[in-house]
Amino acid sequence: MLKTVDDMRRRAPIGLSPYRNFNREEWAKLRMDTPMTLEEGDLQRLSGLNEAISISEVEAIYLPLSRLLNLYVAAAQGLHEVTTRFLGGSDGKMPFIIGLAGSVAVGKSTSARVLQALLARWPDHPRVSLITTDGFLLPNRELEALGIMNRKGFPESYDTARLLTFLAEVKAGHPLVDAPVYSHIQYDIIPGHKITIERPDILIVEGLNVLQPARLPKDGKAIPFVSDFFDFSVYLDADADLIEDWYVTRFMKLRQTGFRDPAAYFHRYASLTDEEARTTALQIWRTINYKNLEDNILPTRQRADLILTKGHDHNIESVSLRKL
């Protein structure tokens, strides 16, 4: 008698996990002899508004990760060469694409910048580009017309077709591929502006929902997921209460900096009292960003090849590496 899927699930070992878990000390040892190639001044430029990346954090977390990724890149390039030879072609190197996902305010941008800086210092792949999916958000006028301005950052707020085309062209080795530019000050796509990616060795794609799967059609003719183009993926994780606190802290800092620009979309928040600003930040977090995290972002965590889990001080406390 054949076992049903439910039968197999009920009989599956409770402790079965596709990940091997490391605490901070265990992961740090995997750095081996990887040299530290960043200086204090580099880290100051790479740090975000809400977190200052430290030498110790780079040594314990990002150097082992850069070593791992360097090995992955070399293996992927070798496989590509073998396949190309088998097919009788003469293609050049295929770009290695890394996806980096996680909530608003969890520190994705800082992590992406640090990874870009470290990976670019390996001699075998000096050209490392970074793109955020913010540039592929639909313009505000389209979001307003669709009635989803309050769902900005949710999967339906992106021009997914354009993002998929961009990734397909990069992966195919096109020499120049353009992407739209997003302004966090204007809170919108900047018309006529673009960023050009020039056939990178490595491309880091940072965004909220980059690990989001599409709904599969019954006829089996699905368009690809964004993550189908990734050779490796990272999910930056933290407890939701911590992220809420980081979001509010960032909002309060922006009230004293970016929001003061009269051209800023959120300029109206600059004149709020501390109490009003905190109340506003909490409302935005709980009605928009937390909902997006709970419904769309967090469910994709287990699709990542690597999960980096942060503690209250923004330092990464544990690492989970997919083994299956």
BATOR-169111 format. One line per 2 residues: number of its first residue (from 1); for each residue x, y, z of N, C-alpha, C, O. Coordinates in steps of 0.02 Angstrom, whole numbers. Layout:
BEGIN
NUM> X Y Z X Y Z X Y Z X Y Z; ...
! end
This chain:
BEGIN
1> 42 -60 0 0 0 0 44 62 0 89 68 41; 31 109 -46 71 169 -50 56 217 6 -2 226 26
3> 108 248 32 98 297 84 78 364 53 104 383 1; 33 398 86 13 464 62 64 515 86 105 501 130
5> 61 575 56 106 629 77 96 646 150 144 657 187; 32 648 172 18 662 242 48 610 288 74 626 341
7> 44 545 267 74 492 307 149 503 315 176 497 370; 181 521 260 254 531 262 272 590 305 322 589 341
9> 231 643 301 245 702 343 238 685 417 278 708 458; 186 645 433 176 627 503 233 584 529 249 586 589
11> 263 544 485 316 498 505 386 529 500 435 499 521; 391 588 472 456 620 462 488 636 530 453 653 577
13> 555 629 535 588 645 598 577 717 618 584 762 577; 559 727 681 543 795 705 603 841 698 594 900 683
15> 662 816 709 721 859 708 752 869 640 805 900 634; 721 844 588 748 849 520 751 923 499 701 958 501
17> 809 944 478 818 1013 454 866 1014 396 916 977 397; 853 1056 346 900 1060 290 961 1104 305 1004 1113 262
19> 966 1130 366 1019 1176 384 1067 1148 436 1048 1108 479; 1129 1169 431 1177 1158 484 1186 1224 520 1198 1276 488
21> 1179 1223 585 1178 1285 624 1244 1297 660 1276 1251 685; 1264 1360 661 1327 1380 692 1314 1438 740 1275 1483 724
23> 1346 1437 798 1345 1498 839 1400 1544 812 1437 1526 767; 1405 1603 840 1451 1654 814 1524 1629 815 1561 1639 767
25> 1543 1597 869 1612 1574 876 1628 1519 826 1682 1518 796; 1581 1472 818 1592 1417 771 1600 1443 699 1642 1420 662
27> 1557 1491 681 1559 1518 613 1624 1558 603 1654 1554 549; 1645 1596 653 1705 1637 647 1767 1595 630 1811 1618 595
29> 1770 1534 656 1828 1490 644 1834 1472 570 1888 1455 546; 1778 1475 533 1779 1456 463 1811 1510 418 1818 1501 358
31> 1831 1565 449 1868 1616 412 1934 1587 387 1958 1606 334; 1964 1542 426 2029 1513 411 2080 1570 403 2088 1612 448
33> 2115 1572 347 2167 1624 337 2144 1680 291 2186 1715 263; 2079 1689 284 2053 1743 241 2076 1811 268 2061 1827 326
35> 2111 1850 229 2138 1914 254 2084 1967 263 2034 1967 227; 2095 2010 311 2051 2068 321 2071 2122 271 2127 2147 274
37> 2027 2138 225 2044 2186 172 2009 2253 179 2015 2296 135; 1972 2262 233 1938 2326 245 1970 2362 304 1993 2330 352
39> 1971 2428 301 1997 2468 356 1940 2505 390 1883 2505 366; 1955 2536 446 1904 2570 485 1867 2623 444 1806 2630 450
41> 1904 2659 403 1872 2709 361 1823 2679 311 1771 2708 296; 1840 2620 285 1794 2585 240 1729 2568 275 1675 2576 247
43> 1735 2544 337 1675 2524 374 1630 2583 391 1569 2576 393; 1660 2640 403 1619 2700 417 1578 2718 355 1520 2739 362
45> 1607 2710 296 1570 2726 235 1517 2674 220 1466 2689 189; 1529 2612 240 1483 2558 225 1426 2552 275 1375 2522 260
47> 1434 2581 335 1384 2575 387 1320 2612 368 1321 2660 330; 1264 2588 395 1200 2619 382 1182 2671 433 1219 2682 481
49> 1126 2704 423 1103 2756 469 1091 2728 539 1103 2762 589; 1069 2666 542 1048 2637 605 1098 2589 637 1088 2565 693
51> 1152 2574 601 1200 2526 628 1270 2543 603 1280 2561 546; 1318 2535 648 1388 2545 631 1420 2476 628 1425 2442 679
53> 1442 2457 569 1474 2391 561 1544 2394 591 1581 2441 578; 1562 2344 630 1626 2345 665 1676 2296 633 1657 2251 596
55> 1739 2307 649 1792 2262 625 1778 2191 650 1786 2143 613; 1758 2185 713 1746 2118 742 1689 2083 707 1691 2022 699
57> 1637 2120 685 1581 2090 650 1603 2065 581 1583 2011 559; 1644 2103 548 1669 2082 483 1713 2020 490 1707 1974 450
59> 1756 2020 540 1801 1963 551 1763 1899 568 1779 1845 544; 1713 1906 611 1677 1847 636 1626 1820 587 1615 1760 583
61> 1593 1865 549 1536 1845 507 1550 1851 432 1540 1804 395; 1573 1909 411 1576 1923 340 1638 1894 305 1635 1878 246
63> 1693 1888 341 1751 1857 309 1740 1782 297 1756 1758 242; 1713 1744 345 1696 1675 329 1646 1670 271 1652 1625 229
65> 1597 1716 270 1548 1714 216 1580 1730 149 1564 1699 98; 1625 1778 148 1659 1795 84 1702 1736 61 1707 1723 1
67> 1733 1700 108 1771 1640 90 1725 1588 59 1742 1558 7; 1669 1576 91 1621 1527 65 1597 1546 -5 1595 1504 -50
69> 1579 1609 -13 1554 1631 -78 1608 1628 -131 1593 1613 -189; 1670 1643 -113 1724 1637 -161 1730 1565 -187 1743 1554 -246
71> 1721 1516 -143 1722 1446 -163 1663 1430 -208 1670 1393 -257; 1605 1456 -191 1545 1445 -232 1554 1474 -302 1536 1443 -351
73> 1582 1535 -305 1592 1568 -370 1639 1526 -413 1626 1515 -473; 1694 1503 -384 1742 1463 -422 1710 1399 -447 1721 1379 -504
75> 1669 1366 -404 1636 1304 -425 1586 1317 -480 1581 1278 -528; 1548 1372 -475 1498 1388 -526 1531 1404 -592 1507 1384 -645
77> 1586 1440 -590 1622 1457 -652 1650 1394 -684 1649 1387 -746; 1675 1347 -643 1700 1285 -670 1645 1244 -703 1655 1215 -757
79> 1587 1241 -671 1530 1205 -700 1508 1236 -765 1491 1201 -813; 1507 1303 -768 1487 1338 -829 1536 1323 -885 1515 1313 -942
81> 1600 1321 -870 1650 1305 -921 1641 1235 -948 1646 1223 -1008; 1626 1187 -903 1616 1118 -924 1554 1113 -969 1556 1080 -1021
83> 1500 1146 -949 1439 1144 -989 1449 1177 -1057 1426 1151 -1108; 1484 1233 -1057 1497 1268 -1120 1539 1225 -1167 1526 1222 -1227
85> 1589 1191 -1139 1630 1147 -1179 1589 1088 -1207 1598 1069 -1265; 1545 1062 -1166 1501 1007 -1188 1457 1028 -1246 1446 990 -1292
87> 1432 1090 -1243 1388 1116 -1295 1425 1143 -1356 1395 1162 -1406; 1491 1144 -1350 1531 1168 -1406 1530 1243 -1414 1544 1269 -1468
89> 1515 1278 -1361 1512 1351 -1364 1576 1384 -1341 1625 1350 -1326; 1575 1450 -1339 1634 1488 -1318 1613 1547 -1275 1643 1601 -1280
91> 1561 1538 -1233 1537 1593 -1191 1590 1612 -1140 1631 1570 -1120; 1588 1674 -1119 1632 1696 -1065 1603 1675 -998 1560 1632 -994
93> 1628 1706 -944 1605 1689 -878 1531 1708 -870 1509 1760 -895; 1494 1665 -835 1425 1681 -819 1424 1718 -751 1454 1693 -704
95> 1391 1775 -747 1389 1811 -683 1358 1769 -628 1309 1733 -638; 1387 1773 -569 1362 1738 -510 1317 1787 -473 1338 1842 -455
97> 1254 1767 -462 1205 1814 -433 1187 1792 -362 1169 1734 -351; 1191 1839 -316 1176 1827 -245 1113 1867 -227 1110 1927 -239
99> 1063 1834 -199 1004 1868 -175 1008 1880 -100 1029 1836 -62; 988 1939 -77 990 1956 -6 921 1982 14 900 2036 -8
101> 886 1944 57 817 1961 75 812 1976 150 858 1961 189; 756 2006 169 744 2021 240 697 2081 247 681 2114 198
103> 677 2094 307 629 2147 322 657 2217 311 718 2227 307; 612 2265 306 630 2335 313 666 2344 380 645 2316 430
105> 720 2384 381 755 2404 442 797 2349 474 823 2359 529; 804 2291 441 844 2237 472 918 2245 456 959 2211 487
107> 935 2288 408 1005 2301 393 1030 2270 329 1090 2257 321; 985 2257 282 1004 2225 219 1055 2267 180 1103 2240 153
109> 1043 2332 176 1086 2374 135 1157 2374 161 1205 2371 121; 1166 2377 227 1233 2376 256 1267 2309 241 1325 2308 220
111> 1231 2254 251 1260 2188 238 1280 2181 164 1332 2154 149; 1237 2206 119 1251 2202 48 1314 2242 30 1355 2219 -9
113> 1320 2301 58 1379 2343 43 1444 2311 69 1495 2313 35; 1441 2281 128 1500 2249 157 1520 2189 114 1579 2179 99
115> 1471 2149 95 1485 2091 52 1515 2113 -15 1563 2083 -39; 1486 2165 -44 1512 2190 -108 1585 2210 -101 1627 2193 -143
117> 1601 2247 -48 1670 2271 -38 1718 2213 -28 1773 2213 -55; 1699 2163 12 1743 2106 25 1753 2063 -38 1809 2043 -54
119> 1698 2047 -72 1702 2003 -130 1743 2035 -187 1777 2000 -224; 1739 2101 -193 1775 2136 -246 1850 2134 -235 1889 2148 -280
121> 1871 2117 -174 1942 2114 -159 1973 2045 -170 2033 2036 -161; 1932 1996 -189 1960 1932 -210 1985 1939 -282 1952 1970 -323
123> 2044 1912 -297 2075 1924 -363 2038 1893 -422 2044 1917 -478; 1998 1840 -410 1967 1805 -466 1901 1837 -490 1878 1820 -545
125> 1873 1882 -451 1809 1913 -471 1806 1985 -445 1768 2000 -399; 1847 2029 -476 1852 2098 -451 1792 2142 -465 1783 2193 -433
127> 1750 2123 -514 1694 2166 -533 1631 2141 -498 1600 2093 -521; 1613 2174 -443 1554 2154 -404 1505 2212 -403 1521 2266 -378
129> 1446 2202 -429 1394 2254 -432 1340 2240 -381 1330 2184 -358; 1305 2293 -363 1251 2289 -314 1190 2326 -341 1195 2382 -364
131> 1132 2293 -337 1070 2324 -358 1017 2311 -305 1015 2257 -276; 974 2359 -293 918 2348 -248 854 2345 -289 848 2377 -341
133> 806 2306 -265 744 2299 -303 698 2359 -294 645 2362 -325; 718 2408 -253 678 2470 -247 668 2503 -315 615 2532 -329
135> 719 2498 -358 714 2529 -423 662 2497 -468 642 2526 -519; 639 2438 -449 588 2403 -489 518 2408 -459 472 2374 -480
137> 511 2452 -408 444 2468 -384 406 2505 -439 436 2543 -478; 341 2495 -441 301 2535 -488 303 2608 -466 305 2621 -406
139> 302 2655 -513 300 2726 -495 238 2741 -452 187 2707 -457; 243 2792 -410 188 2810 -365 123 2821 -402 69 2802 -377
141> 126 2852 -460 64 2866 -497 28 2800 -515 -33 2798 -515; 66 2748 -530 36 2684 -547 9 2649 -484 -44 2618 -486
143> 47 2655 -429 23 2626 -366 -42 2659 -344 -88 2625 -320; -45 2724 -352 -106 2761 -333 -164 2741 -378 -221 2732 -354
145> -152 2733 -443 -205 2714 -489 -231 2644 -473 -290 2629 -483; -187 2601 -448 -206 2533 -430 -236 2528 -360 -262 2476 -339
147> -231 2583 -323 -257 2584 -255 -215 2545 -205 -241 2520 -155; -150 2539 -219 -106 2500 -174 -46 2540 -150 7 2512 -136
149> -54 2606 -145 1 2648 -120 20 2628 -49 78 2633 -29; -29 2605 -10 -16 2584 58 13 2513 62 24 2487 117
151> 26 2483 4 56 2416 2 123 2418 -36 143 2369 -67; 155 2476 -34 219 2483 -66 270 2437 -32 276 2438 29
153> 305 2398 -72 351 2349 -45 322 2279 -42 359 2231 -33; 256 2273 -49 223 2208 -54 237 2180 -124 252 2219 -170
155> 233 2115 -133 250 2086 -199 214 2119 -258 244 2127 -311; 150 2137 -249 112 2164 -305 131 2235 -324 107 2262 -374
157> 175 2267 -284 194 2336 -298 256 2342 -344 279 2397 -358; 282 2285 -366 342 2285 -408 325 2273 -482 276 2240 -498
159> 368 2300 -524 365 2284 -596 406 2220 -605 463 2222 -627; 375 2163 -588 411 2100 -587 437 2080 -656 492 2053 -663
161> 398 2095 -708 420 2078 -776 485 2114 -793 529 2085 -824; 489 2177 -773 550 2215 -788 610 2189 -749 665 2186 -774
163> 597 2169 -686 651 2141 -644 675 2075 -673 736 2062 -675; 629 2033 -694 648 1969 -724 688 1978 -788 736 1942 -800
165> 667 2026 -829 703 2041 -891 774 2064 -876 822 2043 -908; 780 2108 -826 845 2133 -805 891 2075 -784 949 2071 -807
167> 866 2031 -742 907 1975 -717 924 1927 -774 980 1901 -776; 877 1914 -819 890 1869 -874 946 1897 -919 988 1859 -943
169> 946 1962 -931 997 1992 -973 1066 1991 -939 1117 1980 -971; 1066 2004 -873 1130 2000 -837 1157 1929 -839 1216 1918 -853
171> 1113 1881 -825 1134 1811 -822 1158 1787 -891 1202 1744 -896; 1128 1815 -944 1148 1795 -1012 1213 1827 -1034 1239 1811 -1087
173> 1240 1871 -992 1305 1902 -1008 1301 1962 -1053 1351 1980 -1084; 1243 1996 -1057 1239 2057 -1096 1290 2108 -1069 1296 2115 -1008
175> 1325 2142 -1113 1379 2187 -1089 1354 2246 -1047 1387 2266 -999; 1296 2273 -1064 1268 2330 -1027 1194 2318 -1015 1156 2305 -1061
177> 1174 2321 -951 1103 2311 -934 1082 2367 -887 1113 2379 -836; 1029 2402 -906 1006 2460 -868 951 2441 -817 911 2396 -830
179> 951 2476 -761 899 2468 -710 875 2537 -690 915 2585 -689; 811 2544 -672 785 2609 -650 813 2628 -582 838 2586 -545
181> 808 2692 -566 835 2718 -503 779 2742 -458 732 2776 -481; 784 2725 -394 734 2744 -344 764 2795 -296 822 2788 -275
183> 726 2845 -277 747 2895 -228 709 2885 -163 647 2889 -162; 745 2873 -109 712 2866 -44 690 2934 -17 644 2939 24
185> 721 2987 -42 700 3054 -23 632 3071 -56 585 3093 -23; 629 3060 -122 567 3073 -158 516 3017 -150 457 3026 -165
187> 539 2959 -125 496 2901 -114 463 2879 -180 405 2861 -182; 504 2881 -233 476 2865 -299 533 2851 -348 591 2866 -334
189> 515 2820 -405 561 2810 -459 579 2878 -490 535 2921 -498; 643 2888 -507 664 2952 -537 660 2944 -613 700 2907 -642
191> 614 2979 -645 606 2973 -718 671 2991 -755 703 3040 -739; 688 2950 -804 746 2965 -846 813 2945 -817 864 2950 -851
193> 814 2923 -754 877 2903 -723 885 2827 -727 836 2790 -726; 947 2805 -731 959 2733 -734 1028 2718 -705 1072 2761 -702
195> 1036 2655 -685 1101 2630 -665 1119 2574 -714 1077 2532 -730; 1181 2575 -738 1201 2526 -788 1248 2474 -757 1298 2491 -727
197> 1230 2411 -765 1270 2356 -742 1311 2330 -801 1284 2312 -853; 1377 2329 -792 1423 2312 -846 1454 2242 -835 1508 2236 -806
199> 1419 2192 -857 1441 2122 -856 1483 2106 -794 1544 2095 -799; 1453 2104 -736 1490 2092 -674 1511 2020 -667 1481 1975 -696
201> 1563 2008 -627 1580 1940 -606 1528 1915 -556 1507 1857 -558; 1508 1961 -512 1458 1946 -460 1408 2003 -458 1427 2062 -462
203> 1344 1987 -452 1292 2037 -442 1255 2019 -377 1231 1963 -369; 1250 2068 -332 1211 2060 -271 1145 2095 -281 1143 2154 -298
205> 1090 2059 -271 1022 2086 -279 990 2089 -210 975 2037 -180; 980 2149 -185 954 2158 -116 882 2182 -119 866 2229 -155
207> 837 2150 -81 767 2172 -81 725 2133 -32 745 2081 -6; 666 2161 -19 620 2131 30 597 2062 10 599 2015 49
209> 574 2056 -52 538 1996 -73 574 1957 -128 541 1925 -169; 640 1959 -128 676 1927 -184 672 1851 -181 688 1818 -230
211> 651 1822 -125 644 1750 -120 572 1727 -128 556 1669 -117; 528 1774 -145 457 1759 -153 444 1714 -212 464 1732 -268
213> 412 1656 -203 395 1613 -260 332 1637 -294 289 1669 -262; 325 1622 -357 263 1637 -393 214 1580 -383 233 1525 -364
215> 151 1594 -395 100 1541 -393 105 1500 -457 101 1526 -512; 114 1435 -448 123 1391 -506 57 1378 -542 8 1360 -510
217> 56 1387 -608 -4 1372 -646 -12 1296 -656 37 1260 -655; -72 1274 -667 -85 1202 -675 -57 1174 -740 -45 1114 -745
219> -46 1219 -790 -21 1193 -854 55 1186 -856 83 1165 -906; 88 1203 -801 161 1195 -797 201 1245 -837 260 1234 -849
221> 170 1301 -858 204 1350 -899 219 1414 -860 205 1469 -883; 245 1405 -801 258 1463 -757 315 1506 -783 363 1481 -812
223> 309 1572 -773 366 1615 -784 414 1604 -726 393 1581 -673; 477 1620 -735 525 1606 -681 514 1652 -620 485 1706 -626
225> 537 1628 -562 539 1669 -502 602 1713 -507 648 1697 -544; 603 1768 -470 664 1808 -465 721 1765 -438 777 1769 -462
227> 706 1723 -388 757 1682 -357 785 1628 -403 837 1599 -387; 751 1613 -458 777 1564 -505 844 1586 -535 882 1545 -560
229> 857 1651 -533 919 1677 -562 976 1678 -510 1032 1694 -528; 960 1662 -447 1011 1665 -396 1053 1602 -393 1028 1546 -400
231> 1118 1612 -384 1164 1555 -372 1172 1543 -297 1191 1489 -276; 1156 1593 -258 1160 1588 -185 1114 1641 -156 1107 1695 -183
233> 1082 1624 -99 1036 1673 -69 1047 1677 6 1063 1627 39; 1037 1737 32 1046 1751 103 983 1783 130 954 1827 98
235> 962 1762 190 906 1793 224 932 1824 288 962 1789 330; 921 1889 297 943 1923 358 884 1925 406 832 1955 391
237> 892 1893 463 836 1879 508 846 1914 576 903 1928 596; 791 1927 609 792 1953 678 721 1947 706 673 1942 668
239> 716 1948 771 650 1947 802 611 2009 781 639 2064 777; 546 2001 769 505 2057 745 504 2116 793 501 2174 772
241> 507 2103 859 508 2158 907 572 2199 901 570 2260 909; 627 2165 887 690 2202 877 686 2245 813 706 2303 814
243> 659 2216 760 655 2254 697 609 2314 706 622 2368 679; 555 2305 743 510 2362 757 548 2418 791 541 2476 773
245> 588 2401 841 627 2451 877 677 2485 830 686 2546 833; 710 2446 787 758 2475 739 722 2521 690 749 2573 670
247> 662 2501 669 624 2542 621 607 2609 653 615 2662 622; 582 2608 715 564 2670 749 625 2714 760 622 2774 750
249> 681 2684 781 742 2721 791 765 2755 727 785 2813 727; 761 2718 671 781 2747 607 734 2804 587 757 2855 562
251> 670 2795 598 621 2847 583 637 2910 621 634 2965 594; 654 2903 685 669 2962 727 732 2997 702 736 3058 704
253> 781 2959 678 842 2989 651 828 3024 585 855 3078 572; 787 2994 543 770 3025 479 731 3090 489 736 3135 448
255> 694 3094 543 657 3155 557 705 3214 567 687 3272 555; 766 3199 589 816 3251 600 863 3260 541 904 3305 540
257> 857 3215 491 903 3218 433 864 3222 368 845 3277 346; 852 3164 336 822 3163 270 754 3196 265 738 3227 215
259> 712 3189 317 645 3218 315 645 3294 315 595 3325 298; 701 3324 335 704 3397 338 711 3430 269 699 3490 262
261> 729 3390 220 733 3415 152 662 3432 127 619 3388 127; 649 3495 107 582 3513 84 557 3471 26 497 3465 15
263> 604 3441 -13 585 3399 -69 568 3328 -49 545 3288 -90; 580 3312 14 569 3243 37 494 3228 40 453 3269 60
265> 477 3167 20 407 3145 21 379 3147 92 321 3162 103; 422 3131 141 400 3129 211 420 3192 250 428 3190 311
267> 429 3248 214 448 3310 247 399 3330 302 419 3361 351; 336 3312 294 285 3330 343 298 3300 411 272 3325 462
269> 338 3247 414 353 3215 477 408 3251 516 417 3238 576; 445 3295 483 501 3329 516 478 3373 573 516 3384 621
271> 418 3399 569 394 3446 621 356 3412 678 331 3446 722; 351 3346 677 316 3311 729 354 3314 795 416 3318 795
273> 319 3312 850 352 3306 915 379 3235 921 362 3191 882; 422 3224 970 450 3157 980 395 3106 990 397 3051 962
275> 346 3123 1030 291 3076 1044 250 3063 982 232 3006 968; 235 3116 944 197 3108 882 235 3066 831 207 3024 796
277> 301 3079 827 342 3042 779 344 2968 796 340 2925 752; 352 2953 860 355 2883 881 288 2848 867 286 2791 844
279> 233 2882 882 167 2853 869 157 2841 795 130 2789 775; 179 2888 753 172 2882 680 214 2824 655 191 2784 613
281> 276 2819 679 321 2766 657 292 2697 675 294 2651 634; 267 2691 735 237 2627 756 177 2609 714 166 2550 697
283> 136 2659 697 77 2645 656 98 2621 587 69 2573 561; 147 2654 556 171 2634 490 200 2563 494 186 2521 451
285> 240 2551 544 271 2484 551 217 2430 558 219 2380 523; 171 2440 603 123 2387 620 70 2376 566 46 2320 558
287> 52 2428 529 0 2420 479 26 2404 409 -10 2378 367; 90 2419 397 118 2407 330 178 2360 333 175 2304 307
289> 232 2381 364 294 2343 361 292 2277 399 318 2227 375; 260 2277 457 255 2213 494 209 2165 457 222 2105 454
291> 156 2191 428 110 2148 391 145 2117 330 135 2058 316; 187 2157 296 224 2131 239 274 2078 262 282 2026 230
293> 306 2091 319 353 2042 347 317 1976 363 341 1922 345; 261 1981 397 225 1922 420 196 1882 361 198 1821 360
295> 167 1918 313 131 1884 259 175 1863 201 162 1812 169; 228 1902 186 265 1891 124 340 1877 132 368 1836 95
297> 372 1910 180 444 1906 184 467 1847 227 506 1805 204; 443 1843 289 463 1790 334 449 1720 306 490 1675 316
299> 392 1708 273 380 1641 245 433 1618 194 436 1559 178; 474 1665 168 524 1646 119 591 1629 152 638 1609 118
301> 596 1636 218 660 1626 252 691 1558 237 751 1552 225; 649 1506 238 675 1438 230 695 1423 158 719 1368 143
303> 685 1470 112 707 1460 43 779 1483 34 809 1472 -19; 808 1516 85 876 1543 79 928 1489 88 917 1439 124
305> 985 1498 57 1042 1454 67 1077 1468 133 1107 1423 163; 1072 1530 156 1104 1550 218 1058 1597 256 1030 1644 227
307> 1051 1586 321 1011 1630 364 1058 1660 416 1090 1624 454; 1061 1726 418 1100 1763 467 1051 1792 518 1009 1832 500
309> 1058 1773 581 1010 1795 632 1043 1845 679 1094 1831 710; 1013 1904 683 1040 1959 724 1011 1960 794 956 1935 807
311> 1051 1989 841 1028 2002 908 1013 2076 917 1012 2114 869; 1002 2096 978 978 2164 992 1026 2219 971 1005 2274 957
313> 1092 2204 970 1142 2254 953 1160 2255 879 1209 2286 859; 1120 2222 838 1131 2217 766 1186 2168 748 1198 2155 689
315> 1221 2140 798 1271 2090 782 1238 2023 767 1187 2006 797; 1268 1985 722 1240 1920 703 1261 1868 755 1320 1860 769
317> 1211 1834 783 1223 1787 837 1227 1715 813 1261 1674 845; 1194 1699 759 1195 1630 734 1189 1630 658 1163 1676 627
319> 1214 1575 629 1215 1566 556 1189 1497 540 1208 1447 572; 1145 1493 491 1118 1429 469 1133 1421 395 1112 1461 354
321> 1171 1369 378 1192 1356 309 1156 1295 283 1157 1241 314; 1123 1302 226 1086 1246 197 1135 1190 177 1186 1202 145
323> 1117 1130 198 1159 1072 184 1125 1023 136 1159 979 108; 1059 1031 125 1022 986 82 999 1022 19 967 991 -24
! end
